[in-house]
Amino acid sequence: MYLCVLVLSKKQIVIACERILQQKLEELNNALSIVNEAANNETKSTAGDKHETAKAMMQLEQEKLGHQIKLINAQINELTKIDVTKTHIKVSNGSLILTNNGLLFIGLGLGKISVYQETIFTISLQSPLAKLLLNKKVGETVKLNNLNYTIENLG
């Protein structure tokens, strides 16, 4: 029964992560539209060195926003690769881990999220804690920053 709850929870966690990423993507696209519009208005209204400086600043902002949009899209792509129905025997990508210090979801580093009033810490495989937990089983303990994490359940 508990593993069914973990499977359902993993699906809900992935959905929550997708919503967060879609919201960030929407915000970035809106910001990019504003910068593009400002760049078009700048082209029409100024001339000389001031114009070149403003144009360069807006181009940098466009590039920065474009890079952030690429990163969010890559995260969304990685999220779609997680099999929420898979029950893990060892910690790996897509694992939902109940520890003595709370719930961890390995797959995407969004930090602390809330799903149905439950706090889950979403961490990427590249995080120090995930690296320590990788391939560990129920009952095993890892230590990070003088804090022990004992795996109580794994899904």
C-alpha positions in Angstrom: 0.0 0.0 0.0 2.8 2.5 0.9 4.6 1.9 -2.4 1.3 2.8 -4.2 1.2 6.1 -2.3 4.9 6.6 -3.3 4.1 6.0 -7.0 1.1 8.4 -6.9 3.2 10.9 -5.0 6.0 10.7 -7.7 3.4 11.4 -10.4 2.1 14.4 -8.4 5.6 15.6 -7.7 6.5 15.5 -11.4 3.2 17.3 -12.2 4.1 20.0 -9.6 7.6 20.3 -11.1 6.2 20.7 -14.6 3.9 23.4 -13.4 6.7 25.3 -11.7 8.9 25.0 -14.8 6.0 26.1 -17.1 5.4 29.1 -14.9 9.1 30.0 -15.1 9.1 29.5 -18.8 6.0 31.8 -19.2 7.7 34.5 -17.1 10.9 34.3 -19.1 9.0 34.5 -22.4 7.1 37.5 -21.2 10.3 39.2 -20.1 11.8 38.4 -23.5 8.8 39.9 -25.3 9.2 43.1 -23.2 12.9 43.3 -23.9 12.3 42.7 -27.6 9.7 45.4 -27.7 12.0 47.8 -25.9 14.8 47.0 -28.3 12.5 47.8 -31.2 11.4 51.1 -29.6 15.0 52.0 -28.8 16.0 51.5 -32.5 13.3 53.9 -33.6 14.0 56.6 -31.0 17.7 57.1 -30.4 20.9 57.7 -32.3 24.7 57.8 -31.6 26.7 56.3 -28.7 23.7 56.2 -26.4 21.9 54.2 -28.9 24.7 51.7 -29.4 25.1 51.2 -25.6 21.4 50.7 -25.1 21.2 48.3 -28.1 24.2 46.3 -26.7 22.6 46.1 -23.2 19.3 44.9 -24.7 21.1 42.3 -26.8 22.9 41.0 -23.7 19.5 40.7 -21.9 18.0 38.9 -24.8 20.8 36.4 -24.8 20.6 35.9 -21.1 16.8 35.3 -21.2 17.3 33.0 -24.3 19.8 30.9 -22.3 17.5 30.7 -19.3 14.7 29.6 -21.6 16.9 26.9 -23.1 17.8 25.6 -19.6 14.1 25.4 -18.5 13.2 23.6 -21.7 16.1 21.1 -21.0 14.7 20.6 -17.4 11.3 19.9 -18.8 12.7 17.4 -21.2 14.6 15.7 -18.4 11.5 15.6 -16.3 9.6 13.8 -19.1 12.2 11.0 -19.0 11.4 10.0 -15.4 9.3 6.9 -15.1 6.9 7.6 -12.3 5.6 4.0 -12.2 9.0 2.5 -11.5 9.7 1.3 -8.0 13.3 1.6 -7.1 15.3 -0.9 -5.0 18.3 1.3 -5.1 18.4 5.1 -5.2 18.6 6.4 -8.8 17.1 9.1 -11.0 13.3 9.3 -10.3 13.6 7.9 -6.8 11.3 9.2 -4.1 13.0 8.7 -0.8 11.6 8.9 2.6 14.4 9.7 5.0 14.5 10.5 8.7 14.9 14.1 7.5 12.0 14.2 5.1 11.0 13.4 1.6 13.5 13.7 -1.2 12.8 13.4 -5.0 15.8 12.8 -7.2 15.6 14.1 -10.7 15.4 17.8 -10.8 17.0 20.5 -8.6 14.1 22.8 -7.9 14.6 22.7 -4.1 11.7 22.6 -1.7 8.2 22.2 -3.2 4.9 21.4 -1.7 2.5 18.8 -3.0 -0.8 18.3 -1.1 0.7 20.1 1.9 3.6 17.7 1.9 7.1 19.2 1.7 9.4 17.5 -0.8 13.0 18.5 -1.5 13.7 18.0 -5.2 17.3 17.5 -5.9 19.3 16.8 -9.1 21.6 13.8 -9.6 24.5 16.2 -9.5 23.8 17.5 -6.0 26.1 16.4 -3.2 23.3 14.6 -1.3 22.1 12.7 -4.4 25.7 11.6 -5.2 26.0 10.2 -1.7 22.5 8.5 -1.9 23.0 7.0 -5.3 22.7 3.2 -5.3 21.9 3.1 -1.6 19.1 0.9 -0.3 16.4 1.1 2.4 18.1 1.1 5.8 21.4 2.6 4.6 22.6 6.0 6.0 24.7 8.8 4.4 26.1 11.8 6.1 26.2 15.3 4.7 27.2 18.5 6.6 27.0 16.6 9.9 23.5 15.5 9.2 22.6 11.8 8.8 20.1 10.7 6.2 18.7 7.2 6.7 16.6 5.8 3.9 13.4 4.6 5.5 11.4 3.9 2.3 12.1 4.1 -1.4 9.9 4.3 -4.3 
